[in-house]
Amino acid sequence: MKLVYSDRKGGTSKQVELDESAKAMMINRKIGETLEGSTIGVPGVKLKITGGSDSSGFPMVGNIEGSRKLSMLKTLKNSGSKGEKRRQTVVGNTINANTAQVSAVVVEEGVETEEGKKE
């Protein structure tokens, strides 16, 4: 499982491959939750989960509960026909073992460590 997190202030993004213990920490988390970066191997930041995709490449959607895969009707934004709709397969908002990538954004930098120092 990969974690891609971006820093809006600096305009940068980084990609981290999560180990087994970090994967276990990510399982059953939902889009919109915040977590300490040190628990998953990214010390010094607080992250908010914004999305992701499963191993087949289907995107996660925040308004579908669970981790099920389904086909939903979506309105296209950049189409020639006004109001054109198409079916798109999407995955629910919960991270599971089948999730390949998780997207996050940095909410807070310099989270204090156990020693009381800012990183």
A tleap script that builds the chain and sets N, CA, C and O, in Angstrom:
source leaprc.protein.ff14SB
mol = sequence {
  NMET LYS LEU VAL TYR SER ASP ARG LYS GLY
  GLY THR SER LYS GLN VAL GLU LEU ASP GLU
  SER ALA LYS ALA MET MET ILE ASN ARG LYS
  ILE GLY GLU THR LEU GLU GLY SER THR ILE
  GLY VAL PRO GLY VAL LYS LEU LYS ILE THR
  GLY GLY SER ASP SER SER GLY PHE PRO MET
  VAL GLY ASN ILE GLU GLY SER ARG LYS LEU
  SER MET LEU LYS THR LEU LYS ASN SER GLY
  SER LYS GLY GLU LYS ARG ARG GLN THR VAL
  VAL GLY ASN THR ILE ASN ALA ASN THR ALA
  GLN VAL SER ALA VAL VAL VAL GLU GLU GLY
  VAL GLU THR GLU GLU GLY LYS LYS CGLU
}
set mol.1.N position { 0.854 -1.173 0.000 }
set mol.1.CA position { 0.000 0.000 0.000 }
set mol.1.C position { 0.901 1.238 0.000 }
set mol.1.O position { 1.904 1.289 0.711 }
set mol.2.N position { 0.529 2.225 -0.803 }
set mol.2.CA position { 1.280 3.464 -0.886 }
set mol.2.C position { 0.489 4.586 -0.234 }
set mol.2.O position { -0.742 4.592 -0.253 }
set mol.3.N position { 1.211 5.525 0.338 }
set mol.3.CA position { 0.614 6.729 0.887 }
set mol.3.C position { 1.199 7.908 0.121 }
set mol.3.O position { 2.415 8.098 0.095 }
set mol.4.N position { 0.327 8.699 -0.502 }
set mol.4.CA position { 0.749 9.907 -1.197 }
set mol.4.C position { 0.177 11.070 -0.410 }
set mol.4.O position { -1.040 11.218 -0.297 }
set mol.5.N position { 1.066 11.898 0.134 }
set mol.5.CA position { 0.598 13.039 0.911 }
set mol.5.C position { 1.177 14.320 0.324 }
set mol.5.O position { 2.313 14.347 -0.149 }
set mol.6.N position { 0.378 15.376 0.363 }
set mol.6.CA position { 0.809 16.646 -0.223 }
set mol.6.C position { 0.750 17.750 0.816 }
set mol.6.O position { -0.058 17.728 1.745 }
set mol.7.N position { 1.635 18.712 0.624 }
set mol.7.CA position { 1.715 19.885 1.481 }
set mol.7.C position { 1.243 21.072 0.647 }
set mol.7.O position { 1.920 21.478 -0.297 }
set mol.8.N position { 0.106 21.616 0.987 }
set mol.8.CA position { -0.459 22.710 0.197 }
set mol.8.C position { 0.360 23.990 0.311 }
set mol.8.O position { 0.410 24.778 -0.634 }
set mol.9.N position { 0.998 24.204 1.449 }
set mol.9.CA position { 1.802 25.411 1.622 }
set mol.9.C position { 3.011 25.400 0.695 }
set mol.9.O position { 3.277 26.382 0.002 }
set mol.10.N position { 3.725 24.312 0.684 }
set mol.10.CA position { 4.929 24.209 -0.130 }
set mol.10.C position { 4.656 23.788 -1.563 }
set mol.10.O position { 5.519 23.937 -2.428 }
set mol.11.N position { 3.461 23.264 -1.825 }
set mol.11.CA position { 3.117 22.807 -3.164 }
set mol.11.C position { 3.834 21.528 -3.561 }
set mol.11.O position { 4.026 21.270 -4.750 }
set mol.12.N position { 4.231 20.729 -2.588 }
set mol.12.CA position { 4.946 19.493 -2.879 }
set mol.12.C position { 4.129 18.286 -2.442 }
set mol.12.O position { 3.234 18.389 -1.603 }
set mol.13.N position { 4.456 17.147 -3.027 }
set mol.13.CA position { 3.838 15.901 -2.602 }
set mol.13.C position { 4.910 14.829 -2.524 }
set mol.13.O position { 5.906 14.871 -3.247 }
set mol.14.N position { 4.692 13.863 -1.631 }
set mol.14.CA position { 5.650 12.783 -1.428 }
set mol.14.C position { 4.903 11.461 -1.398 }
set mol.14.O position { 3.732 11.392 -1.023 }
set mol.15.N position { 5.612 10.415 -1.803 }
set mol.15.CA position { 5.030 9.083 -1.832 }
set mol.15.C position { 5.842 8.170 -0.926 }
set mol.15.O position { 7.071 8.154 -0.987 }
set mol.16.N position { 5.143 7.405 -0.082 }
set mol.16.CA position { 5.787 6.512 0.875 }
set mol.16.C position { 5.163 5.128 0.740 }
set mol.16.O position { 3.940 4.999 0.684 }
set mol.17.N position { 5.995 4.101 0.688 }
set mol.17.CA position { 5.514 2.719 0.699 }
set mol.17.C position { 5.350 2.309 2.159 }
set mol.17.O position { 6.303 2.380 2.935 }
set mol.18.N position { 4.146 1.880 2.536 }
set mol.18.CA position { 3.858 1.533 3.930 }
set mol.18.C position { 4.261 0.097 4.219 }
set mol.18.O position { 4.036 -0.794 3.400 }
set mol.19.N position { 4.863 -0.128 5.399 }
set mol.19.CA position { 5.197 -1.485 5.806 }
set mol.19.C position { 3.967 -2.156 6.424 }
set mol.19.O position { 2.895 -1.554 6.495 }
set mol.20.N position { 4.127 -3.379 6.859 }
set mol.20.CA position { 2.988 -4.169 7.347 }
set mol.20.C position { 2.322 -3.549 8.580 }
set mol.20.O position { 1.095 -3.554 8.682 }
set mol.21.N position { 3.104 -3.022 9.504 }
set mol.21.CA position { 2.506 -2.442 10.709 }
set mol.21.C position { 1.750 -1.152 10.380 }
set mol.21.O position { 0.705 -0.883 10.972 }
set mol.22.N position { 2.265 -0.357 9.447 }
set mol.22.CA position { 1.582 0.874 9.038 }
set mol.22.C position { 0.304 0.546 8.267 }
set mol.22.O position { -0.696 1.254 8.389 }
set mol.23.N position { 0.337 -0.532 7.469 }
set mol.23.CA position { -0.877 -0.962 6.761 }
set mol.23.C position { -1.968 -1.329 7.749 }
set mol.23.O position { -3.136 -0.989 7.558 }
set mol.24.N position { -1.573 -2.031 8.816 }
set mol.24.CA position { -2.544 -2.436 9.827 }
set mol.24.C position { -3.169 -1.228 10.515 }
set mol.24.O position { -4.337 -1.266 10.901 }
set mol.25.N position { -2.387 -0.150 10.672 }
set mol.25.CA position { -2.912 1.083 11.279 }
set mol.25.C position { -3.896 1.792 10.353 }
set mol.25.O position { -4.787 2.499 10.823 }
set mol.26.N position { -3.743 1.610 9.049 }
set mol.26.CA position { -4.596 2.296 8.076 }
set mol.26.C position { -5.915 1.567 7.810 }
set mol.26.O position { -6.889 2.190 7.388 }
set mol.27.N position { -5.956 0.259 8.052 }
set mol.27.CA position { -7.159 -0.523 7.782 }
set mol.27.C position { -8.323 0.018 8.610 }
set mol.27.O position { -8.146 0.354 9.781 }
set mol.28.N position { -9.500 0.103 8.014 }
set mol.28.CA position { -10.762 0.558 8.605 }
set mol.28.C position { -10.803 2.052 8.912 }
set mol.28.O position { -11.695 2.502 9.630 }
set mol.29.N position { -9.867 2.825 8.389 }
set mol.29.CA position { -9.958 4.282 8.492 }
set mol.29.C position { -10.779 4.784 7.316 }
set mol.29.O position { -10.852 4.134 6.273 }
set mol.30.N position { -11.401 5.955 7.493 }
set mol.30.CA position { -12.290 6.488 6.467 }
set mol.30.C position { -11.767 7.807 5.917 }
set mol.30.O position { -10.919 8.462 6.524 }
set mol.31.N position { -12.286 8.179 4.765 }
set mol.31.CA position { -11.959 9.469 4.168 }
set mol.31.C position { -12.429 10.560 5.124 }
set mol.31.O position { -13.553 10.509 5.624 }
set mol.32.N position { -11.570 11.548 5.377 }
set mol.32.CA position { -11.890 12.645 6.272 }
set mol.32.C position { -11.277 12.513 7.652 }
set mol.32.O position { -11.253 13.491 8.398 }
set mol.33.N position { -10.778 11.331 8.023 }
set mol.33.CA position { -10.154 11.143 9.332 }
set mol.33.C position { -8.758 11.746 9.342 }
set mol.33.O position { -8.078 11.777 8.317 }
set mol.34.N position { -8.337 12.226 10.509 }
set mol.34.CA position { -6.971 12.718 10.666 }
set mol.34.C position { -6.185 11.730 11.505 }
set mol.34.O position { -6.745 11.050 12.364 }
set mol.35.N position { -4.874 11.651 11.254 }
set mol.35.CA position { -4.031 10.741 11.998 }
set mol.35.C position { -2.635 11.322 12.132 }
set mol.35.O position { -2.211 12.150 11.326 }
set mol.36.N position { -1.934 10.880 13.152 }
set mol.36.CA position { -0.556 11.303 13.374 }
set mol.36.C position { 0.333 10.599 12.367 }
set mol.36.O position { 0.201 9.394 12.154 }
set mol.37.N position { 1.225 11.331 11.756 }
set mol.37.CA position { 2.121 10.762 10.765 }
set mol.37.C position { 3.125 9.801 11.349 }
set mol.37.O position { 3.576 8.883 10.664 }
set mol.38.N position { 3.488 9.996 12.617 }
set mol.38.CA position { 4.486 9.131 13.248 }
set mol.38.C position { 3.984 7.694 13.396 }
set mol.38.O position { 4.797 6.773 13.467 }
set mol.39.N position { 2.675 7.481 13.443 }
set mol.39.CA position { 2.141 6.123 13.584 }
set mol.39.C position { 2.290 5.304 12.314 }
set mol.39.O position { 2.275 4.074 12.359 }
set mol.40.N position { 2.436 5.988 11.171 }
set mol.40.CA position { 2.567 5.265 9.907 }
set mol.40.C position { 3.896 5.512 9.211 }
set mol.40.O position { 4.053 5.171 8.039 }
set mol.41.N position { 4.863 6.105 9.924 }
set mol.41.CA position { 6.199 6.260 9.366 }
set mol.41.C position { 6.498 7.608 8.739 }
set mol.41.O position { 7.500 7.743 8.037 }
set mol.42.N position { 5.664 8.607 8.968 }
set mol.42.CA position { 5.902 9.961 8.465 }
set mol.42.C position { 5.904 10.900 9.671 }
set mol.42.O position { 4.884 11.524 9.963 }
set mol.43.N position { 7.032 11.009 10.375 }
set mol.43.CA position { 7.057 11.802 11.613 }
set mol.43.C position { 6.987 13.298 11.356 }
set mol.43.O position { 7.435 13.789 10.320 }
set mol.44.N position { 6.415 14.012 12.321 }
set mol.44.CA position { 6.405 15.461 12.281 }
set mol.44.C position { 5.224 16.091 11.575 }
set mol.44.O position { 5.202 17.310 11.410 }
set mol.45.N position { 4.246 15.316 11.152 }
set mol.45.CA position { 3.084 15.892 10.475 }
set mol.45.C position { 1.804 15.232 10.972 }
set mol.45.O position { 1.822 14.125 11.510 }
set mol.46.N position { 0.699 15.935 10.778 }
set mol.46.CA position { -0.626 15.387 11.026 }
set mol.46.C position { -1.316 15.346 9.668 }
set mol.46.O position { -1.352 16.355 8.964 }
set mol.47.N position { -1.867 14.185 9.288 }
set mol.47.CA position { -2.419 13.977 7.953 }
set mol.47.C position { -3.927 13.781 7.988 }
set mol.47.O position { -4.467 13.210 8.935 }
set mol.48.N position { -4.600 14.258 6.947 }
set mol.48.CA position { -6.029 14.040 6.761 }
set mol.48.C position { -6.213 13.220 5.493 }
set mol.48.O position { -5.706 13.592 4.435 }
set mol.49.N position { -6.932 12.109 5.590 }
set mol.49.CA position { -7.159 11.228 4.442 }
set mol.49.C position { -8.174 11.888 3.510 }
set mol.49.O position { -9.260 12.278 3.937 }
set mol.50.N position { -7.806 12.007 2.225 }
set mol.50.CA position { -8.682 12.668 1.258 }
set mol.50.C position { -9.213 11.732 0.181 }
set mol.50.O position { -10.142 12.100 -0.539 }
set mol.51.N position { -8.655 10.541 0.051 }
set mol.51.CA position { -9.137 9.627 -0.980 }
set mol.51.C position { -8.187 8.466 -1.166 }
set mol.51.O position { -7.391 8.148 -0.283 }
set mol.52.N position { -8.280 7.829 -2.336 }
set mol.52.CA position { -7.423 6.694 -2.644 }
set mol.52.C position { -8.003 5.887 -3.786 }
set mol.52.O position { -8.964 6.299 -4.436 }
set mol.53.N position { -7.405 4.731 -4.017 }
set mol.53.CA position { -7.897 3.828 -5.052 }
set mol.53.C position { -7.582 2.393 -4.657 }
set mol.53.O position { -6.683 2.142 -3.855 }
set mol.54.N position { -8.332 1.454 -5.228 }
set mol.54.CA position { -8.103 0.054 -4.904 }
set mol.54.C position { -7.112 -0.550 -5.890 }
set mol.54.O position { -6.572 0.154 -6.743 }
set mol.55.N position { -6.872 -1.853 -5.774 }
set mol.55.CA position { -5.867 -2.508 -6.606 }
set mol.55.C position { -6.260 -2.557 -8.079 }
set mol.55.O position { -5.395 -2.747 -8.933 }
set mol.56.N position { -7.537 -2.391 -8.397 }
set mol.56.CA position { -7.987 -2.360 -9.781 }
set mol.56.C position { -7.967 -0.957 -10.371 }
set mol.56.O position { -8.205 -0.783 -11.566 }
set mol.57.N position { -7.686 0.046 -9.542 }
set mol.57.CA position { -7.605 1.417 -10.011 }
set mol.57.C position { -8.882 2.215 -9.856 }
set mol.57.O position { -8.949 3.353 -10.319 }
set mol.58.N position { -9.901 1.653 -9.219 }
set mol.58.CA position { -11.152 2.377 -9.027 }
set mol.58.C position { -11.013 3.368 -7.876 }
set mol.58.O position { -10.464 3.012 -6.833 }
set mol.59.N position { -11.493 4.598 -8.033 }
set mol.59.CA position { -11.311 5.616 -7.003 }
set mol.59.C position { -12.244 5.422 -5.811 }
set mol.59.O position { -13.327 4.851 -5.934 }
set mol.60.N position { -11.795 5.914 -4.651 }
set mol.60.CA position { -12.625 5.901 -3.454 }
set mol.60.C position { -13.513 7.137 -3.473 }
set mol.60.O position { -13.089 8.211 -3.897 }
set mol.61.N position { -14.762 6.974 -3.004 }
set mol.61.CA position { -15.727 8.070 -2.959 }
set mol.61.C position { -16.167 8.245 -1.509 }
set mol.61.O position { -16.471 7.270 -0.823 }
set mol.62.N position { -16.198 9.485 -1.051 }
set mol.62.CA position { -16.469 9.759 0.351 }
set mol.62.C position { -17.900 9.547 0.795 }
set mol.62.O position { -18.136 9.373 1.991 }
set mol.63.N position { -18.864 9.554 -0.107 }
set mol.63.CA position { -20.258 9.455 0.313 }
set mol.63.C position { -20.819 8.038 0.264 }
set mol.63.O position { -22.020 7.856 0.467 }
set mol.64.N position { -19.987 7.029 0.001 }
set mol.64.CA position { -20.427 5.629 0.007 }
set mol.64.C position { -19.796 4.945 1.211 }
set mol.64.O position { -18.572 4.866 1.307 }
set mol.65.N position { -20.615 4.450 2.128 }
set mol.65.CA position { -20.114 3.812 3.346 }
set mol.65.C position { -19.542 2.436 3.042 }
set mol.65.O position { -20.007 1.740 2.140 }
set mol.66.N position { -18.535 2.059 3.803 }
set mol.66.CA position { -17.938 0.739 3.681 }
set mol.66.C position { -16.843 0.689 2.636 }
set mol.66.O position { -16.343 1.720 2.186 }
set mol.67.N position { -16.477 -0.532 2.256 }
set mol.67.CA position { -15.409 -0.713 1.286 }
set mol.67.C position { -15.902 -1.462 0.052 }
set mol.67.O position { -15.111 -2.061 -0.677 }
set mol.68.N position { -17.192 -1.423 -0.173 }
set mol.68.CA position { -17.764 -2.153 -1.307 }
set mol.68.C position { -17.514 -1.423 -2.624 }
set mol.68.O position { -17.297 -0.212 -2.657 }
set mol.69.N position { -17.551 -2.195 -3.701 }
set mol.69.CA position { -17.360 -1.667 -5.037 }
set mol.69.C position { -18.721 -1.653 -5.723 }
set mol.69.O position { -19.444 -2.649 -5.703 }
set mol.70.N position { -19.070 -0.515 -6.333 }
set mol.70.CA position { -20.347 -0.442 -7.027 }
set mol.70.C position { -20.255 0.511 -8.214 }
set mol.70.O position { -19.308 1.288 -8.339 }
set mol.71.N position { -21.241 0.432 -9.062 }
set mol.71.CA position { -21.306 1.271 -10.248 }
set mol.71.C position { -22.365 2.336 -10.018 }
set mol.71.O position { -23.518 2.020 -9.725 }
set mol.72.N position { -21.972 3.610 -10.151 }
set mol.72.CA position { -22.917 4.686 -9.892 }
set mol.72.C position { -23.006 5.616 -11.095 }
set mol.72.O position { -22.086 5.681 -11.910 }
set mol.73.N position { -24.104 6.324 -11.197 }
set mol.73.CA position { -24.347 7.254 -12.289 }
set mol.73.C position { -23.775 8.615 -11.914 }
set mol.73.O position { -24.164 9.199 -10.903 }
set mol.74.N position { -22.836 9.125 -12.741 }
set mol.74.CA position { -22.189 10.405 -12.458 }
set mol.74.C position { -22.412 11.365 -13.619 }
set mol.74.O position { -22.408 10.956 -14.780 }
set mol.75.N position { -22.606 12.637 -13.302 }
set mol.75.CA position { -22.744 13.673 -14.312 }
set mol.75.C position { -21.353 14.121 -14.743 }
set mol.75.O position { -20.507 14.421 -13.900 }
set mol.76.N position { -21.116 14.167 -16.034 }
set mol.76.CA position { -19.821 14.598 -16.561 }
set mol.76.C position { -19.741 16.114 -16.546 }
set mol.76.O position { -20.706 16.792 -16.900 }
set mol.77.N position { -18.605 16.645 -16.142 }
set mol.77.CA position { -18.444 18.089 -16.044 }
set mol.77.C position { -17.979 18.697 -17.359 }
set mol.77.O position { -18.438 19.776 -17.735 }
set mol.78.N position { -17.082 18.025 -18.061 }
set mol.78.CA position { -16.509 18.585 -19.281 }
set mol.78.C position { -16.965 17.792 -20.504 }
set mol.78.O position { -16.143 17.212 -21.213 }
set mol.79.N position { -18.241 17.768 -20.743 }
set mol.79.CA position { -18.746 17.049 -21.913 }
set mol.79.C position { -19.435 18.029 -22.853 }
set mol.79.O position { -19.842 19.116 -22.445 }
set mol.80.N position { -19.559 17.633 -24.107 }
set mol.80.CA position { -20.225 18.488 -25.087 }
set mol.80.C position { -21.717 18.582 -24.846 }
set mol.80.O position { -22.318 19.635 -25.059 }
set mol.81.N position { -22.313 17.499 -24.408 }
set mol.81.CA position { -23.753 17.489 -24.151 }
set mol.81.C position { -24.024 17.925 -22.720 }
set mol.81.O position { -23.406 17.425 -21.780 }
set mol.82.N position { -24.938 18.846 -22.565 }
set mol.82.CA position { -25.264 19.345 -21.226 }
set mol.82.C position { -26.020 18.266 -20.448 }
set mol.82.O position { -27.012 17.718 -20.929 }
set mol.83.N position { -25.541 17.976 -19.253 }
set mol.83.CA position { -26.200 17.007 -18.392 }
set mol.83.C position { -25.928 15.559 -18.754 }
set mol.83.O position { -26.690 14.678 -18.356 }
set mol.84.N position { -24.861 15.287 -19.499 }
set mol.84.CA position { -24.551 13.915 -19.879 }
set mol.84.C position { -24.133 13.120 -18.647 }
set mol.84.O position { -23.355 13.606 -17.825 }
set mol.85.N position { -24.649 11.895 -18.518 }
set mol.85.CA position { -24.345 11.045 -17.378 }
set mol.85.C position { -23.791 9.720 -17.858 }
set mol.85.O position { -24.206 9.199 -18.893 }
set mol.86.N position { -22.848 9.176 -17.097 }
set mol.86.CA position { -22.265 7.876 -17.405 }
set mol.86.C position { -22.091 7.086 -16.114 }
set mol.86.O position { -22.002 7.651 -15.024 }
set mol.87.N position { -22.044 5.770 -16.266 }
set mol.87.CA position { -21.795 4.900 -15.124 }
set mol.87.C position { -20.301 4.837 -14.867 }
set mol.87.O position { -19.500 4.743 -15.797 }
set mol.88.N position { -19.938 4.891 -13.596 }
set mol.88.CA position { -18.549 4.760 -13.197 }
set mol.88.C position { -18.469 3.837 -11.997 }
set mol.88.O position { -19.234 3.982 -11.043 }
set mol.89.N position { -17.544 2.890 -12.042 }
set mol.89.CA position { -17.346 1.993 -10.918 }
set mol.89.C position { -16.463 2.692 -9.896 }
set mol.89.O position { -15.401 3.212 -10.239 }
set mol.90.N position { -16.900 2.704 -8.639 }
set mol.90.CA position { -16.184 3.356 -7.551 }
set mol.90.C position { -16.144 2.435 -6.339 }
set mol.90.O position { -16.835 1.417 -6.294 }
set mol.91.N position { -15.322 2.807 -5.353 }
set mol.91.CA position { -15.167 2.046 -4.119 }
set mol.91.C position { -15.610 2.940 -2.968 }
set mol.91.O position { -15.526 4.163 -3.074 }
set mol.92.N position { -16.074 2.359 -1.885 }
set mol.92.CA position { -16.543 3.107 -0.721 }
set mol.92.C position { -15.432 3.859 -0.002 }
set mol.92.O position { -14.280 3.846 -0.436 }
set mol.93.N position { -15.786 4.514 1.100 }
set mol.93.CA position { -14.868 5.427 1.777 }
set mol.93.C position { -13.982 4.790 2.832 }
set mol.93.O position { -13.249 5.513 3.507 }
set mol.94.N position { -14.007 3.480 3.012 }
set mol.94.CA position { -13.235 2.810 4.053 }
set mol.94.C position { -12.033 2.086 3.448 }
set mol.94.O position { -12.161 1.380 2.447 }
set mol.95.N position { -10.874 2.266 4.061 }
set mol.95.CA position { -9.653 1.616 3.588 }
set mol.95.C position { -9.675 0.162 4.033 }
set mol.95.O position { -9.982 -0.135 5.187 }
set mol.96.N position { -9.349 -0.746 3.115 }
set mol.96.CA position { -9.287 -2.173 3.433 }
set mol.96.C position { -8.006 -2.767 2.868 }
set mol.96.O position { -7.148 -2.032 2.381 }
set mol.97.N position { -7.865 -4.085 2.924 }
set mol.97.CA position { -6.650 -4.746 2.457 }
set mol.97.C position { -6.494 -4.658 0.940 }
set mol.97.O position { -5.387 -4.829 0.430 }
set mol.98.N position { -7.571 -4.398 0.214 }
set mol.98.CA position { -7.533 -4.312 -1.244 }
set mol.98.C position { -7.158 -2.911 -1.736 }
set mol.98.O position { -7.003 -2.708 -2.940 }
set mol.99.N position { -7.011 -1.953 -0.835 }
set mol.99.CA position { -6.660 -0.588 -1.205 }
set mol.99.C position { -5.188 -0.531 -1.589 }
set mol.99.O position { -4.329 -0.998 -0.840 }
set mol.100.N position { -4.894 0.042 -2.758 }
set mol.100.CA position { -3.522 0.113 -3.241 }
set mol.100.C position { -2.866 1.443 -2.908 }
set mol.100.O position { -1.668 1.486 -2.628 }
set mol.101.N position { -3.633 2.533 -2.934 }
set mol.101.CA position { -3.070 3.853 -2.692 }
set mol.101.C position { -4.011 4.675 -1.838 }
set mol.101.O position { -5.228 4.631 -2.016 }
set mol.102.N position { -3.437 5.429 -0.904 }
set mol.102.CA position { -4.199 6.323 -0.053 }
set mol.102.C position { -3.647 7.731 -0.254 }
set mol.102.O position { -2.436 7.945 -0.197 }
set mol.103.N position { -4.537 8.681 -0.489 }
set mol.103.CA position { -4.137 10.073 -0.657 }
set mol.103.C position { -4.445 10.835 0.622 }
set mol.103.O position { -5.473 10.610 1.261 }
set mol.104.N position { -3.544 11.737 0.986 }
set mol.104.CA position { -3.719 12.526 2.206 }
set mol.104.C position { -3.133 13.912 1.990 }
set mol.104.O position { -2.375 14.149 1.050 }
set mol.105.N position { -3.501 14.815 2.877 }
set mol.105.CA position { -2.990 16.177 2.843 }
set mol.105.C position { -2.477 16.527 4.236 }
set mol.105.O position { -3.041 16.085 5.237 }
set mol.106.N position { -1.411 17.319 4.299 }
set mol.106.CA position { -0.826 17.730 5.575 }
set mol.106.C position { -1.726 18.790 6.200 }
set mol.106.O position { -1.979 19.834 5.600 }
set mol.107.N position { -2.205 18.515 7.408 }
set mol.107.CA position { -3.064 19.444 8.123 }
set mol.107.C position { -2.234 20.316 9.049 }
set mol.107.O position { -2.479 21.516 9.173 }
set mol.108.N position { -1.255 19.709 9.694 }
set mol.108.CA position { -0.450 20.416 10.691 }
set mol.108.C position { 0.986 19.907 10.620 }
set mol.108.O position { 1.226 18.701 10.571 }
set mol.109.N position { 1.932 20.835 10.616 }
set mol.109.CA position { 3.341 20.458 10.607 }
set mol.109.C position { 3.952 20.717 11.968 }
set mol.109.O position { 3.430 21.498 12.763 }
set mol.110.N position { 5.071 20.049 12.225 }
set mol.110.CA position { 5.784 20.281 13.469 }
set mol.110.C position { 5.055 19.761 14.684 }
set mol.110.O position { 5.035 20.431 15.717 }
set mol.111.N position { 4.457 18.589 14.597 }
set mol.111.CA position { 3.771 17.988 15.736 }
set mol.111.C position { 4.833 17.609 16.769 }
set mol.111.O position { 5.885 17.075 16.421 }
set mol.112.N position { 4.551 17.886 18.024 }
set mol.112.CA position { 5.528 17.628 19.088 }
set mol.112.C position { 5.748 16.126 19.275 }
set mol.112.O position { 4.817 15.327 19.178 }
set mol.113.N position { 6.999 15.767 19.544 }
set mol.113.CA position { 7.355 14.379 19.800 }
set mol.113.C position { 7.274 14.098 21.292 }
set mol.113.O position { 6.866 14.961 22.069 }
set mol.114.N position { 7.666 12.884 21.697 }
set mol.114.CA position { 7.604 12.491 23.094 }
set mol.114.C position { 8.526 13.347 23.960 }
set mol.114.O position { 8.218 13.592 25.127 }
set mol.115.N position { 9.659 13.810 23.405 }
set mol.115.CA position { 10.619 14.585 24.178 }
set mol.115.C position { 10.158 16.032 24.377 }
set mol.115.O position { 10.767 16.774 25.147 }
set mol.116.N position { 9.085 16.434 23.686 }
set mol.116.CA position { 8.606 17.801 23.806 }
set mol.116.C position { 9.220 18.740 22.794 }
set mol.116.O position { 8.997 19.949 22.861 }
set mol.117.N position { 9.996 18.208 21.848 }
set mol.117.CA position { 10.604 19.037 20.822 }
set mol.117.C position { 9.734 19.061 19.587 }
set mol.117.O position { 9.075 18.075 19.257 }
set mol.118.N position { 9.736 20.188 18.910 }
set mol.118.CA position { 8.998 20.276 17.651 }
set mol.118.C position { 9.898 19.784 16.548 }
set mol.118.O position { 11.090 20.090 16.523 }
set mol.119.N position { 9.321 19.006 15.616 }
set mol.119.CA position { 10.087 18.514 14.480 }
set mol.119.C position { 9.845 19.383 13.278 }
set mol.119.O position { 10.406 19.131 12.211 }
savepdb mol mol.pdb
quit
